[in-house]
């Protein structure tokens, strides 16, 4: 989590730099629209392959068949390189036909810029897709240090490119920086990956594990594609709104994903290999306990985070982003969208754990079916709420569909693990919710006082820090009074990791493109 925190901080700095130079301009909207297809391709290939490969790879390792495990992994990695390279080439030359489908609301000159940006970004899907699989393989071998550099590489390179080249090439500095950063995140992992000494330049189409992956991969690809369609329709609908709303939605979503990336994704990354190993040994009771523990820790982080994001929406956006071309009107736009994105955070984080559990238990049909259904619900709700709520309706549709997905996945998971300890989970959630409500009430009371900081970064940052510190103190105090076990559990886990000199693996479940 410490490594993920460092990477996420740099990721946030990337958003701050983007906000400073491009704000909620039409150029930023265009970049985000151009990044849609590369992001979708990353989500489909990377998410599907990791979800299908890791359980099979873990099973071979559990049965001490390391050579066979790596022959399979090498085959998958080499085939992936061929497939994504082909997609990148095809995507480059066909951009003029599919980009107008995404950005259909853009005027012709802006559409031309979007096509050009898409072509610049398309080669990056090769690097980012391979990088995701490399991270998964390194995590399976408990080599987390080089994977921790992934976020540092992509964000540092992007920031440096924007700062150095923005004056000369404008928004294209962000496009170029993103493409270079995505390549860098793959390169930093190669030495550690190759040092294991098991990778082979081979494609064994007759490997028995390949058939097992194929059985899992088909439904997972459908599910991943269905999930990525939500991004497509968000950009599709938002392209008809006034300039700035695509960028505003992006900034709001990045703020919401901040706690999810630091804590929930790290928890899920650690739990997934554990779940796969437990299931391979037919330890259903162990799987059930691990899932409940993961959900309790996720709730402990996300429920108070949602409350803070809602109450502190305006001061957060103002402190983090309001500078340069990101002016007060952009702050109001983004802060107005933030609560609608925030209410889906709990479900978003829970879905990461629950989906991982299903795939670790080799259940693919139900998660895929649920993904397809929730995307349909998302699109229908977007159509209903877009005319009256605009971008807020799109984010609300996302949050609602994510919550529905979490409920359905929880029901499927309970069946897979032969029962979940509902009493423990509900009691824990209730205590965390009460502690969060106390924090929420205190922060609302502070807002009601009408105190405003001076219009300087230092003053705004100090005022925001004070509010977060007060809210956090109240949350912890009430949690201790209620006997919230996650306080002690989280502390014991952190201490144990330091004592054993272990580093938790970073993971970002969304594409680090846009």
C-alpha positions as CSV (number, residue, x, y, z in Angstrom):
1,X,0.0,0.0,0.0
2,X,2.9,2.3,0.7
3,X,4.3,1.7,-2.8
4,X,0.8,2.2,-4.3
5,X,0.4,5.4,-2.3
6,X,3.6,6.8,-3.8
7,X,2.6,5.8,-7.3
8,X,-0.9,7.2,-6.8
9,X,0.5,10.5,-5.5
10,X,2.5,10.9,-8.7
11,X,-0.6,10.0,-10.6
12,X,-2.4,12.7,-8.8
13,X,0.4,15.1,-9.7
14,X,-0.1,14.1,-13.3
15,X,-3.8,15.2,-13.0
16,X,-2.8,18.4,-11.3
17,X,-0.3,19.2,-14.0
18,X,-3.0,18.4,-16.7
19,X,-5.5,20.6,-14.9
20,X,-3.1,23.5,-14.7
21,X,-2.2,23.5,-18.4
22,X,-5.4,22.3,-20.0
23,X,-8.2,22.6,-17.3
24,X,-11.6,21.7,-18.7
25,X,-10.9,23.0,-22.2
26,X,-12.1,21.4,-25.4
27,X,-8.5,20.1,-26.0
28,X,-8.7,18.1,-22.7
29,X,-12.1,16.7,-23.7
30,X,-10.6,15.7,-27.1
31,X,-7.7,13.9,-25.5
32,X,-10.0,11.9,-23.2
33,X,-12.2,11.0,-26.2
34,X,-9.1,10.0,-28.2
35,X,-7.9,7.7,-25.3
36,X,-11.2,5.8,-25.2
37,X,-10.3,3.0,-27.7
38,X,-6.8,2.4,-26.3
39,X,-8.2,2.3,-22.8
40,X,-10.9,-0.2,-23.8
41,X,-8.4,-2.5,-25.6
42,X,-6.2,-2.4,-22.5
43,X,-9.1,-3.3,-20.2
44,X,-10.2,-6.2,-22.4
45,X,-6.8,-7.8,-23.0
46,X,-5.1,-7.0,-19.7
47,X,-8.0,-7.7,-17.4
48,X,-9.2,-10.8,-19.2
49,X,-5.7,-12.4,-19.5
50,X,-4.7,-11.8,-15.9
51,X,-8.0,-13.1,-14.6
52,X,-7.7,-16.3,-16.7
53,X,-3.9,-16.8,-16.5
54,X,-3.3,-16.4,-12.7
55,X,-5.6,-19.2,-11.5
56,X,-4.1,-21.7,-14.0
57,X,-0.5,-20.5,-13.3
58,X,-1.1,-20.8,-9.6
59,X,-2.5,-24.3,-9.9
60,X,0.7,-25.4,-11.7
61,X,2.9,-23.8,-9.0
62,X,0.7,-25.4,-6.3
63,X,1.5,-28.8,-7.8
64,X,5.2,-27.9,-8.1
65,X,5.2,-27.9,-11.9
66,X,7.1,-24.7,-12.3
67,X,8.6,-25.4,-15.7
68,X,5.1,-26.2,-17.1
69,X,3.8,-23.0,-15.5
70,X,6.4,-20.9,-17.2
71,X,6.1,-22.6,-20.5
72,X,2.4,-21.7,-20.4
73,X,3.1,-18.1,-19.2
74,X,5.7,-17.6,-22.0
75,X,3.2,-18.8,-24.6
76,X,0.5,-16.5,-23.4
77,X,2.8,-13.5,-23.2
78,X,4.2,-14.1,-26.7
79,X,0.7,-14.5,-28.2
80,X,-0.5,-11.4,-26.4
81,X,2.4,-9.4,-28.0
82,X,1.4,-10.5,-31.5
83,X,-2.3,-9.8,-30.9
84,X,-2.0,-6.4,-29.4
85,X,0.6,-5.3,-32.0
86,X,-1.9,-6.3,-34.7
87,X,-4.6,-4.4,-33.0
88,X,-2.4,-1.3,-32.7
89,X,-1.6,-1.4,-36.4
90,X,-5.2,-1.9,-37.4
91,X,-6.4,0.8,-34.9
92,X,-3.9,3.3,-36.3
93,X,-5.1,3.0,-39.9
94,X,-8.8,2.8,-39.1
95,X,-9.0,5.6,-36.6
96,X,-10.9,7.9,-39.0
97,X,-13.8,5.5,-39.1
98,X,-14.3,4.6,-35.4
99,X,-13.3,7.8,-33.6
100,X,-16.4,9.6,-35.0
101,X,-18.6,6.9,-33.4
102,X,-17.2,7.8,-30.0
103,X,-17.0,11.6,-30.3
104,X,-20.1,12.0,-32.5
105,X,-21.0,15.3,-30.8
106,X,-17.7,17.0,-31.6
107,X,-17.6,19.6,-34.5
108,X,-15.5,18.6,-37.5
109,X,-12.2,20.4,-36.6
110,X,-12.2,18.9,-33.1
111,X,-13.0,15.5,-34.5
112,X,-9.9,15.7,-36.7
113,X,-7.8,16.5,-33.7
114,X,-9.3,13.5,-31.9
115,X,-8.4,11.2,-34.8
116,X,-4.8,12.4,-34.8
117,X,-4.4,12.0,-31.0
118,X,-5.8,8.4,-31.2
119,X,-3.2,7.5,-33.8
120,X,-0.5,8.8,-31.5
121,X,-1.8,6.8,-28.6
122,X,-2.6,3.5,-30.4
123,X,1.0,2.0,-30.2
124,X,1.0,2.4,-26.4
125,X,-1.6,-0.4,-26.0
126,X,1.2,-2.9,-26.8
127,X,3.4,-1.7,-23.9
128,X,0.6,-1.2,-21.4
129,X,-1.0,-4.6,-22.1
130,X,2.3,-6.4,-21.7
131,X,3.1,-4.4,-18.6
132,X,-0.1,-5.6,-16.9
133,X,0.7,-9.3,-17.5
134,X,4.3,-8.8,-16.4
135,X,3.1,-7.2,-13.1
136,X,0.7,-10.2,-12.5
137,X,3.6,-12.7,-13.1
138,X,5.9,-10.8,-10.8
139,X,3.2,-10.6,-8.1
140,X,2.7,-14.4,-8.3
141,X,6.4,-14.7,-7.5
142,X,6.1,-12.1,-4.7
143,X,8.4,-9.7,-6.5
144,X,6.7,-6.4,-5.8
145,X,9.5,-3.9,-5.9
146,X,9.8,-3.5,-9.7
147,X,6.0,-3.6,-10.1
148,X,6.0,-0.7,-7.6
149,X,7.9,1.4,-10.1
150,X,5.2,1.1,-12.7
151,X,3.2,4.0,-11.5
152,X,6.3,6.1,-10.8
153,X,7.5,5.5,-14.4
154,X,4.3,6.3,-16.3
155,X,3.5,9.4,-14.2
156,X,7.0,10.8,-13.9
157,X,7.6,10.6,-17.7
158,X,4.2,12.1,-18.5
159,X,4.6,15.0,-16.1
160,X,8.2,15.7,-17.4
161,X,7.0,15.7,-21.0
162,X,4.1,18.0,-20.4
163,X,6.2,20.5,-18.4
164,X,9.0,20.5,-20.9
165,X,7.1,20.4,-24.2
166,X,3.7,22.1,-23.5
167,X,4.9,25.5,-24.6
168,X,5.9,24.1,-28.0
169,X,3.3,21.6,-28.9
170,X,0.4,22.3,-26.5
171,X,-2.0,19.4,-25.7
172,X,0.1,17.0,-27.8
173,X,2.7,17.2,-25.0
174,X,0.2,15.3,-22.9
175,X,-0.5,12.8,-25.7
176,X,3.2,12.2,-26.3
177,X,4.0,12.0,-22.6
178,X,1.3,9.4,-22.0
179,X,2.6,7.2,-24.8
180,X,6.2,7.5,-23.6
181,X,5.1,6.9,-20.0
182,X,3.2,3.7,-20.8
183,X,6.3,2.4,-22.6
184,X,8.5,3.2,-19.6
185,X,6.2,1.3,-17.2
186,X,6.9,-1.9,-19.2
187,X,10.6,-1.3,-19.5
188,X,11.1,-0.9,-15.7
189,X,9.7,-4.4,-15.1
190,X,11.6,-6.3,-17.7
191,X,14.9,-6.7,-15.7
192,X,13.1,-8.3,-12.7
193,X,10.9,-10.4,-14.9
194,X,13.8,-11.7,-17.0
195,X,16.0,-12.3,-13.9
196,X,13.6,-15.1,-12.8
197,X,15.1,-17.0,-15.7
198,X,12.0,-18.9,-16.6
199,X,10.7,-16.9,-19.6
200,X,11.1,-18.6,-23.0
201,X,10.6,-17.3,-26.5
202,X,8.2,-20.0,-27.3
203,X,4.6,-20.5,-28.4
204,X,3.3,-23.9,-27.4
205,X,-0.2,-24.2,-28.8
206,X,-0.5,-27.8,-27.5
207,X,0.1,-26.9,-23.9
208,X,-2.8,-28.4,-21.8
209,X,-2.9,-25.2,-19.7
210,X,-3.7,-23.2,-22.8
211,X,-7.0,-25.0,-23.2
212,X,-7.9,-24.3,-19.6
213,X,-7.2,-20.7,-20.1
214,X,-9.2,-20.7,-23.3
215,X,-12.2,-22.1,-21.4
216,X,-11.9,-19.2,-18.9
217,X,-10.8,-16.5,-21.4
218,X,-13.9,-16.4,-23.7
219,X,-16.4,-15.5,-21.1
220,X,-14.0,-13.2,-19.3
221,X,-13.3,-11.3,-22.5
222,X,-17.0,-10.8,-23.0
223,X,-17.3,-9.6,-19.4
224,X,-14.3,-7.3,-19.7
225,X,-15.6,-5.8,-23.0
226,X,-19.0,-5.3,-21.4
227,X,-17.4,-3.4,-18.5
228,X,-15.3,-1.3,-20.9
229,X,-18.4,-0.3,-22.8
230,X,-19.5,1.8,-19.9
231,X,-16.5,4.1,-20.6
232,X,-17.5,4.2,-24.3
233,X,-21.0,5.3,-23.6
234,X,-19.9,7.8,-21.0
235,X,-17.7,9.6,-23.6
236,X,-20.3,9.0,-26.3
237,X,-23.1,10.7,-24.4
238,X,-20.8,13.4,-22.8
239,X,-19.6,14.5,-26.3
240,X,-23.0,16.0,-26.8
241,X,-22.7,18.2,-23.7
242,X,-21.0,21.6,-23.5
243,X,-17.2,21.7,-23.7
244,X,-15.5,20.8,-20.3
245,X,-17.9,18.1,-19.1
246,X,-15.8,15.2,-20.3
247,X,-12.8,16.6,-18.5
248,X,-14.8,17.5,-15.4
249,X,-16.1,13.9,-15.2
250,X,-12.5,12.6,-15.6
251,X,-11.2,14.8,-12.7
252,X,-14.1,13.7,-10.5
253,X,-13.6,10.1,-11.3
254,X,-9.8,10.4,-10.6
255,X,-10.6,11.8,-7.1
256,X,-13.0,9.0,-6.4
257,X,-10.5,6.4,-7.6
258,X,-7.8,7.7,-5.3
259,X,-8.7,5.6,-2.2
260,X,-9.7,2.7,-4.4
261,X,-6.3,2.6,-6.1
262,X,-4.3,3.0,-2.8
263,X,-6.2,0.5,-0.6
264,X,-8.9,-1.6,-2.4
265,X,-6.8,-2.6,-5.4
266,X,-3.8,-3.4,-3.3
267,X,-6.0,-5.6,-1.0
268,X,-7.5,-7.3,-4.0
269,X,-4.1,-7.9,-5.6
270,X,-2.8,-9.6,-2.4
271,X,-5.9,-11.6,-2.0
272,X,-6.3,-12.9,-5.6
273,X,-3.2,-15.3,-5.6
274,X,-4.3,-16.4,-2.1
275,X,-7.8,-17.2,-3.2
276,X,-6.5,-19.0,-6.3
277,X,-4.2,-21.1,-4.1
278,X,-6.9,-21.9,-1.6
279,X,-9.3,-22.9,-4.2
280,X,-6.7,-25.1,-5.9
281,X,-6.3,-26.9,-2.6
282,X,-10.2,-27.1,-2.3
283,X,-10.1,-25.0,0.8
284,X,-13.5,-23.4,0.4
285,X,-13.7,-22.3,4.1
286,X,-10.4,-20.4,3.7
287,X,-11.7,-18.7,0.5
288,X,-14.8,-17.6,2.4
289,X,-12.8,-16.1,5.2
290,X,-10.4,-14.3,2.8
291,X,-13.3,-12.8,0.9
292,X,-15.0,-11.5,4.1
293,X,-11.7,-10.1,5.4
294,X,-11.2,-8.3,2.0
295,X,-14.7,-6.9,2.0
296,X,-14.4,-5.7,5.6
297,X,-11.1,-3.9,4.9
298,X,-12.6,-2.4,1.7
299,X,-15.6,-1.1,3.6
300,X,-13.4,0.3,6.3
301,X,-11.6,2.4,3.7
302,X,-14.3,3.3,1.3
303,X,-17.3,4.2,3.5
304,X,-15.6,7.1,5.3
305,X,-13.9,8.1,2.0
306,X,-17.4,8.5,0.3
307,X,-18.5,10.7,3.2
308,X,-15.4,12.9,2.9
309,X,-15.6,13.2,-0.9
310,X,-19.2,14.4,-0.7
311,X,-18.8,16.9,2.1
312,X,-15.4,18.2,1.0
313,X,-16.0,18.1,-2.7
314,X,-15.4,21.8,-3.3
315,X,-12.4,22.4,-1.1
316,X,-10.7,19.2,-2.5
317,X,-11.2,20.2,-6.1
318,X,-10.2,23.8,-5.4
319,X,-7.0,22.9,-3.5
320,X,-5.9,20.2,-5.9
321,X,-6.7,21.6,-9.3
322,X,-7.5,25.3,-9.2
323,X,-4.5,27.0,-10.8
324,X,-3.4,28.0,-14.3
325,X,-6.2,27.4,-16.8
326,X,-8.3,25.5,-14.2
327,X,-10.3,28.5,-12.9
328,X,-13.2,28.8,-10.4
329,X,-15.8,27.9,-13.0
330,X,-14.0,24.6,-13.6
331,X,-13.8,24.0,-9.8
332,X,-17.6,24.5,-9.5
333,X,-18.2,22.2,-12.5
334,X,-16.0,19.3,-11.1
335,X,-17.1,19.7,-7.5
336,X,-20.7,19.5,-8.6
337,X,-20.0,16.2,-10.3
338,X,-17.9,14.6,-7.5
339,X,-20.7,13.5,-5.2
340,X,-22.5,11.6,-8.0
341,X,-19.3,9.7,-8.8
342,X,-18.4,9.2,-5.1
343,X,-21.5,7.2,-4.1
344,X,-20.4,4.3,-6.3
345,X,-17.0,4.0,-4.6
346,X,-18.0,1.3,-2.1
347,X,-19.4,-0.9,-4.8
348,X,-16.5,-0.2,-7.2
349,X,-14.0,-1.4,-4.6
350,X,-16.1,-4.4,-3.5
351,X,-16.4,-5.5,-7.2
352,X,-12.7,-5.7,-7.5
353,X,-12.5,-8.2,-4.6
354,X,-15.7,-10.1,-5.6
355,X,-14.8,-10.4,-9.2
356,X,-11.3,-11.7,-8.3
357,X,-12.9,-14.3,-6.0
358,X,-15.2,-15.6,-8.8
359,X,-12.3,-15.9,-11.3
360,X,-10.1,-17.5,-8.7
361,X,-12.8,-20.1,-8.1
362,X,-13.1,-20.5,-11.9
363,X,-16.6,-19.1,-12.1
364,X,-16.9,-17.0,-15.2
365,X,-20.4,-17.3,-16.5
366,X,-22.2,-15.5,-13.7
367,X,-19.7,-12.6,-13.5
368,X,-19.8,-12.1,-17.2
369,X,-23.6,-12.2,-17.3
370,X,-23.8,-9.7,-14.4
371,X,-21.3,-7.4,-16.2
372,X,-23.5,-7.4,-19.4
373,X,-26.7,-6.8,-17.5
374,X,-25.2,-3.9,-15.5
375,X,-23.9,-2.2,-18.6
376,X,-27.3,-2.4,-20.2
377,X,-28.8,-0.9,-17.0
378,X,-26.1,1.8,-17.0
379,X,-26.9,2.8,-20.6
380,X,-30.7,2.8,-20.0
381,X,-30.2,5.0,-16.8
382,X,-27.9,7.3,-18.8
383,X,-30.5,7.8,-21.5
384,X,-33.1,8.5,-18.8
385,X,-31.1,10.9,-16.7
386,X,-28.9,12.6,-19.4
387,X,-31.7,15.1,-20.5
388,X,-32.4,16.4,-17.0
389,X,-29.1,15.8,-15.1
390,X,-26.5,16.0,-17.9
391,X,-23.1,14.7,-16.8
392,X,-24.4,14.2,-13.2
393,X,-26.8,11.7,-14.6
394,X,-24.1,9.8,-16.4
395,X,-22.1,9.5,-13.2
396,X,-25.2,8.6,-11.2
397,X,-25.9,5.8,-13.7
398,X,-22.4,4.5,-13.3
399,X,-22.7,4.5,-9.5
400,X,-26.1,2.8,-9.5
401,X,-25.1,0.1,-11.9
402,X,-21.9,-0.6,-10.0
403,X,-23.9,-1.0,-6.8
404,X,-26.3,-3.4,-8.5
405,X,-23.3,-5.4,-9.8
406,X,-21.8,-5.6,-6.3
407,X,-25.0,-7.0,-4.8
408,X,-25.3,-9.6,-7.5
409,X,-21.7,-10.6,-7.3
410,X,-22.0,-11.0,-3.5
411,X,-24.8,-13.4,-4.0
412,X,-22.8,-15.5,-6.5
413,X,-19.7,-15.4,-4.2
414,X,-21.8,-16.7,-1.3
415,X,-22.8,-19.7,-3.4
416,X,-19.3,-20.4,-4.6
417,X,-17.7,-20.5,-1.2
418,X,-20.6,-22.4,0.4
419,X,-21.8,-19.6,2.6
420,X,-20.5,-16.2,3.8
421,X,-20.5,-15.2,7.5
422,X,-23.1,-12.5,7.0
423,X,-23.3,-11.7,10.6
424,X,-19.6,-10.7,10.8
425,X,-19.8,-8.7,7.5
426,X,-23.0,-6.8,8.4
427,X,-21.9,-6.0,11.9
428,X,-18.6,-4.7,10.7
429,X,-20.3,-2.6,7.9
430,X,-22.7,-1.2,10.4
431,X,-20.0,-0.1,12.8
432,X,-18.0,1.5,10.1
433,X,-21.1,3.3,8.8
434,X,-21.9,4.7,12.2
435,X,-18.3,5.9,12.6
436,X,-18.4,7.5,9.2
437,X,-21.8,9.2,9.9
438,X,-20.2,10.8,13.0
439,X,-17.4,12.1,10.8
440,X,-19.9,13.3,8.1
441,X,-21.9,15.2,10.7
442,X,-18.8,16.9,12.1
443,X,-17.6,18.0,8.7
444,X,-21.1,19.3,7.8
445,X,-21.0,21.4,11.0
446,X,-17.6,22.8,10.0
447,X,-19.1,23.8,6.6
448,X,-22.0,25.4,8.3
449,X,-19.7,27.8,10.1
450,X,-19.0,29.5,6.7
451,X,-15.3,29.8,7.3
452,X,-13.3,30.2,4.0
453,X,-9.5,30.2,3.6
454,X,-7.5,32.8,1.8
455,X,-7.1,32.4,-1.9
456,X,-3.6,30.9,-1.7
457,X,-2.6,27.3,-2.1
458,X,-1.0,27.1,1.3
459,X,-4.0,28.5,3.0
460,X,-6.4,26.2,1.2
461,X,-4.3,23.1,1.7
462,X,-3.9,23.8,5.4
463,X,-7.7,24.4,5.8
464,X,-8.4,21.1,3.9
465,X,-5.9,19.2,5.9
466,X,-7.5,20.5,9.1
467,X,-10.9,19.3,8.0
468,X,-9.6,15.9,7.1
469,X,-7.6,15.6,10.3
470,X,-10.7,16.5,12.4
471,X,-12.9,14.1,10.4
472,X,-10.4,11.3,10.6
473,X,-9.9,11.8,14.4
474,X,-13.6,11.6,15.0
475,X,-13.9,8.5,12.8
476,X,-11.1,6.7,14.6
477,X,-12.5,7.7,18.0
478,X,-16.0,6.5,17.3
479,X,-14.6,3.3,15.7
480,X,-12.6,2.5,18.8
481,X,-15.7,3.1,21.0
482,X,-17.7,0.7,18.8
483,X,-14.9,-1.8,18.8
484,X,-14.3,-1.8,15.0
485,X,-11.9,-4.7,14.5
486,X,-10.6,-3.4,11.2
487,X,-8.6,-0.7,13.1
488,X,-6.5,-3.4,14.8
489,X,-6.5,-5.7,11.7
490,X,-5.2,-3.0,9.5
491,X,-2.5,-2.0,12.0
492,X,-1.4,-5.7,12.6
493,X,-1.2,-6.2,8.8
494,X,1.0,-3.1,8.3
495,X,3.3,-4.0,11.2
496,X,3.6,-7.6,10.0
497,X,4.7,-6.4,6.6
498,X,7.4,-4.2,8.0
499,X,8.6,-6.9,10.3
500,X,8.9,-9.3,7.4
501,X,10.3,-6.7,5.0
502,X,7.4,-7.4,2.6
503,X,6.0,-4.8,0.1
504,X,2.4,-4.9,-1.0
505,X,2.0,-4.9,-4.7
506,X,0.6,-1.9,-6.4
507,X,-2.3,-2.3,-8.9
508,X,-4.4,0.0,-10.9
509,X,-7.4,-1.7,-12.3
510,X,-8.2,1.1,-14.8
511,X,-6.0,1.9,-17.7
512,X,-3.3,4.5,-16.9
513,X,-4.1,6.2,-20.2
514,X,-6.9,8.6,-19.4
